[in-house]
Amino acid sequence: MKCPFCGFDDSKVVESRSTDDGNKTRRRRECLSCFKRFTTYEYVENRPLIVIKRDNTREDFDRNKLIGGILKACSKRSISVNKIEQMASNIEQKLLNTFEKEVSSEIIGEMVMKQLCEVDEVAYIRFASVYKHFKDVDTFMYELKSFLNHNQSDI
């Protein structure tokens, strides 16, 4: 790291700590030439994530849209907003950790259903019924039976 005082190319880290929000690392450095101290911040570079929708159009990933979909599924259920935000954060982090530039809306939908399945059965069924576009009651019942069989095998 170049010293802001003398321009020397080398410094040593004297102290490191995470910032309050946990998204940056604050580093206190000392120049190896002039011995003056300065502070730098290190953070993960945000890169855009593009969602490929069912009709093959593309749009920027929108965390608020993700939270909105989860909120609708959880309407009138005893699920806190904090829990919903945590689910959205988990999904967003998993998507960013793939290092893919584009992701299909189907993958996001499957991730939401997995999170909801672990949190609330009714919210899961609500989301699945909209997400999977059930054409009739038989399709809905098939999904419900699959869900129930899956959950009973976990017991």
C-alpha positions in Angstrom: 0.0 0.0 0.0 1.4 3.3 -1.1 2.0 5.9 1.8 -0.2 8.9 1.3 2.5 11.1 3.0 5.7 10.2 1.2 4.5 7.9 -1.6 6.7 4.9 -0.5 5.3 1.6 -1.8 5.6 -0.5 1.3 3.9 -0.4 4.7 3.1 -2.7 7.5 -0.2 -3.5 9.1 -0.2 -2.4 12.8 -3.8 -3.2 13.6 -6.8 -4.8 11.9 -10.4 -4.9 12.9 -13.8 -5.4 11.4 -16.1 -2.4 11.1 -19.4 -2.2 13.0 -21.4 -3.5 10.0 -18.9 -6.4 9.5 -18.7 -5.6 5.8 -15.3 -3.9 5.9 -11.9 -4.4 7.5 -10.2 -1.3 9.0 -6.4 -1.5 8.8 -4.1 0.8 10.6 -0.8 0.9 8.7 2.7 2.4 9.2 4.9 3.5 6.4 8.3 1.7 6.4 10.0 4.8 5.1 8.6 7.9 6.9 7.0 5.9 9.8 3.7 7.9 9.6 0.5 6.0 10.2 -2.6 5.9 8.0 -5.9 4.0 7.8 -7.2 1.9 5.0 -10.4 0.0 4.5 -10.8 -3.4 2.8 -14.1 -4.7 1.5 -15.4 -7.3 -0.9 -16.0 -5.8 -4.3 -19.7 -5.8 -5.3 -20.4 -7.0 -8.8 -23.7 -6.9 -10.5 -25.8 -10.0 -10.6 -28.2 -10.4 -13.5 -31.4 -12.5 -13.2 -32.6 -14.3 -16.3 -36.4 -14.4 -16.1 -38.6 -17.1 -17.5 -39.2 -15.1 -20.7 -35.4 -14.8 -21.1 -35.3 -11.1 -20.4 -32.6 -10.0 -18.0 -32.7 -7.6 -15.1 -30.5 -6.6 -12.2 -30.9 -8.7 -9.0 -33.1 -6.8 -6.6 -32.9 -7.8 -3.0 -36.1 -5.8 -2.2 -38.0 -7.9 -4.8 -36.8 -11.1 -3.2 -37.9 -9.8 0.3 -41.3 -8.8 -1.2 -41.9 -12.3 -2.6 -41.0 -13.9 0.7 -43.2 -11.4 2.6 -46.2 -12.2 0.5 -45.7 -15.9 1.1 -45.4 -15.3 4.9 -48.4 -12.9 5.1 -50.4 -13.5 8.3 -47.9 -16.1 9.5 -45.9 -15.7 12.7 -42.6 -15.1 10.9 -40.6 -12.0 11.9 -39.3 -9.5 9.4 -35.8 -10.2 10.8 -36.2 -13.9 9.8 -37.4 -12.9 6.4 -34.4 -10.5 5.9 -32.1 -13.3 7.2 -33.6 -15.7 4.6 -33.1 -13.1 1.8 -29.5 -12.5 3.0 -28.7 -16.2 3.0 -30.0 -16.5 -0.6 -28.2 -13.4 -1.8 -25.0 -14.5 -0.2 -25.2 -18.0 -1.8 -25.8 -16.4 -5.2 -22.9 -14.0 -4.8 -20.6 -16.9 -3.6 -21.2 -18.8 -6.9 -19.3 -16.0 -8.7 -21.7 -16.3 -11.6 -22.7 -13.1 -13.4 -26.1 -14.4 -14.3 -28.6 -16.6 -12.5 -32.0 -17.9 -13.6 -35.1 -16.9 -11.7 -35.8 -20.7 -11.4 -32.7 -21.1 -9.2 -33.7 -18.2 -7.0 -37.2 -19.6 -6.7 -35.9 -23.0 -5.7 -33.7 -21.4 -3.1 -36.6 -19.4 -1.7 -38.7 -22.6 -1.5 -35.9 -24.4 0.3 -35.6 -21.6 2.9 -39.4 -21.4 3.4 -39.7 -25.2 3.7 -37.4 -25.0 6.7 -39.3 -22.1 8.3 -43.0 -22.4 7.7 -45.0 -25.1 5.8 -47.9 -22.8 4.9 -45.6 -20.1 3.5 -43.8 -22.7 1.5 -47.0 -24.0 -0.1 -48.1 -20.4 -0.8 -44.9 -19.6 -2.5 -44.8 -22.9 -4.4 -48.3 -22.4 -5.7 -47.5 -19.1 -7.2 -43.9 -19.9 -8.3 -44.8 -23.2 -10.0 -48.0 -21.9 -11.7 -50.1 -24.8 -10.7 -52.6 -25.4 -13.5 -55.1 -27.4 -11.5 -55.9 -28.9 -8.2 -54.2 -32.2 -9.1 -50.9 -30.5 -9.6 -51.3 -28.6 -6.4 -52.2 -31.9 -4.5 -49.2 -33.7 -6.0 -46.8 -30.9 -4.8 -48.5 -31.0 -1.3 -48.1 -34.8 -1.1 -44.4 -34.5 -2.2 -43.8 -31.9 0.5 -45.5 -34.0 3.2 -43.6 -37.2 2.2 -40.3 -35.3 2.2 -41.0 -33.8 5.7 -42.2 -37.2 7.1 -38.9 -38.8 6.0 -37.0 -36.2 8.0 -38.7 -37.4 11.2 
